[in-house]
Amino acid sequence: MVMISEFFQDALFSAIAAIGFAAISNPPRQAYGYCAVIAAIGHSARFLMMDDSLLGFHIVIATTLASLLVGVLAVLFSPFAKTPAEACLFPSLLPMIPGIYAYRSFGGLVMCLYQGYEGGFNHYFYLFASNGLTCLFILLGMVIGATIPIFLLKKISFQATR
């Protein structure tokens, strides 16, 4: 029961974040709902893929697969929203940005500078490198996963711009 509650919370908060990010990029009003639905489905799919009791994927793999799903949904929904697929895609992907890994990476880098002994430096450099590489590969997975459907489904993705 707890997991179902967490699943719906994840979907709700990612939909709210997607609407906020969509408001910044100023798409047509009918695209807001599509952005919210796509973000909720994509982020919840990542949540389920990362759950140890289900699939237990690493965050990089789960984010790449969820980004692929978000890309497919954005391409499929774009003719209904009468906007380019990117107008639905980018706000829907933004809730999956790995902010905590970037924050921890920067914190590890700063702490490296304040260490007066090698053991402390090595520890914080490890934290910097681990979080930085995780952040980098998550972003790379998001880019690859989100752009593949646009290139594979060219006929559908460019329908909305005609």
VOGU-3710 file (C-alpha; in Angstrom, 3 decimals, decimal comma):
1> mvmiseffqd> 0,000/0,000/0,000  2,893/2,347/0,772  4,412/1,799/-2,660  1,144/2,666/-4,406  0,976/5,888/-2,445  4,597/6,725/-3,322  3,899/5,896/-6,976  0,994/8,333/-7,183  2,919/11,010/-5,266  5,787/10,641/-7,709
11> alfsaiaaig> 3,423/10,976/-10,654  1,639/13,992/-9,155  4,769/15,933/-8,252  6,459/15,264/-11,577  3,304/16,420/-13,393  3,270/19,637/-11,351  6,968/20,201/-12,082  6,394/19,606/-15,801  3,584/22,167/-15,860  5,888/24,669/-14,169
21> faaisnpprq> 8,688/24,000/-16,636  6,214/24,199/-19,525  5,027/27,594/-18,296  8,588/28,871/-18,561  9,014/27,678/-22,156  5,616/29,092/-23,176  4,036/26,377/-25,358  0,374/26,595/-26,406  -2,089/26,089/-23,560  -3,315/22,722/-24,847
31> aygycaviaa> 0,231/21,330/-24,464  0,291/21,764/-20,659  -1,897/18,741/-20,013  0,108/16,576/-22,379  3,359/17,653/-20,703  1,929/16,763/-17,297  0,713/13,338/-18,411  3,955/12,497/-20,211  6,070/13,583/-17,235  3,924/11,630/-14,790
41> ighsarflmm> 4,166/8,465/-16,886  7,892/8,819/-17,547  8,950/9,689/-14,014  6,715/6,997/-12,523  8,135/4,454/-14,953  11,622/5,368/-13,764  10,438/5,081/-10,166  9,100/1,584/-10,801  12,203/0,488/-12,698  14,452/1,613/-9,834
51> ddsllgfhiv> 12,412/-0,118/-7,128  14,344/-3,070/-5,727  11,232/-5,205/-5,294  10,391/-4,885/-9,016  13,254/-4,447/-11,466  15,967/-2,827/-9,363  17,650/-1,010/-12,265  20,411/1,509/-11,636  19,295/5,128/-11,969  21,250/5,607/-15,214
61> iattlasllv> 19,574/2,687/-16,990  16,134/3,482/-15,556  16,424/7,134/-16,610  17,533/6,192/-20,121  14,591/3,825/-20,578  12,152/6,317/-19,040  13,499/9,040/-21,344  12,923/6,749/-24,294  9,329/6,296/-23,127  8,910/10,054/-22,675
71> gvlavlfspf> 10,277/10,631/-26,177  7,870/8,132/-27,721  4,917/9,620/-25,852  5,901/13,169/-26,819  6,091/12,193/-30,482  2,766/10,351/-30,346  0,936/13,124/-28,443  2,382/16,064/-30,400  -0,153/15,880/-33,273  -2,978/15,989/-30,712
81> aktpaeaclf> -1,402/18,948/-28,921  -0,727/20,602/-32,296  2,822/21,442/-31,241  6,237/20,076/-32,152  7,250/17,035/-30,140  10,008/19,030/-28,459  7,432/21,371/-26,886  6,042/18,411/-24,940  9,335/16,554/-24,598  11,564/19,063/-22,833
91> psllpmipgi> 9,222/20,085/-20,002  8,390/16,419/-19,442  12,063/15,478/-19,125  13,065/18,247/-16,755  11,712/16,579/-13,579  14,224/13,771/-14,207  17,270/16,085/-14,151  19,718/14,721/-11,561  20,035/17,819/-9,394  21,044/16,031/-6,211
101> yayrsfgglv> 23,965/14,330/-7,959  25,178/17,660/-9,364  24,841/19,274/-5,933  26,752/16,460/-4,203  29,399/16,522/-6,902  30,000/20,228/-6,441  30,006/19,788/-2,665  32,640/17,052/-2,942  34,781/19,276/-5,144  34,597/22,155/-2,675
111> mclyqgyegg> 35,427/19,845/0,238  38,497/18,584/-1,686  39,907/22,089/-1,562  39,553/22,337/2,208  41,285/19,069/3,097  44,734/19,292/4,599  45,561/15,605/4,431  45,565/13,049/1,663  42,965/10,690/3,152  40,299/13,395/3,397
121> fnhyfylfas> 41,094/14,675/-0,083  40,811/11,182/-1,556  37,462/10,621/0,149  35,934/13,853/-1,108  37,466/13,410/-4,559  35,836/9,990/-4,697  32,476/11,599/-3,814  33,038/14,284/-6,457  33,923/11,759/-9,152  31,191/9,270/-8,266
131> ngltclfill> 28,380/11,808/-8,144  29,720/13,754/-11,128  29,950/10,682/-13,337  26,506/9,507/-12,264  25,090/12,948/-13,105  26,884/12,984/-16,451  25,668/9,534/-17,479  22,102/10,288/-16,384  22,109/13,400/-18,567  23,657/11,487/-21,442
141> gmvigatipi> 21,031/8,763/-21,088  18,279/11,373/-21,070  19,573/12,959/-24,264  20,000/9,670/-26,092  16,728/8,196/-24,861  14,716/11,298/-25,707  16,108/11,927/-29,178  15,928/8,375/-30,545  12,098/8,442/-30,946  12,233/11,805/-32,737
151> fllkkisfqa> 14,594/10,373/-35,343  12,895/6,975/-35,617  9,369/8,381/-35,863  10,107/11,244/-38,265  6,766/11,154/-40,041  4,810/11,535/-36,826  7,173/13,991/-35,142  7,157/16,420/-38,053  3,375/16,190/-38,640  2,646/18,759/-35,963
161> tr> 4,857/21,370/-37,622  3,129/21,207/-41,009
//
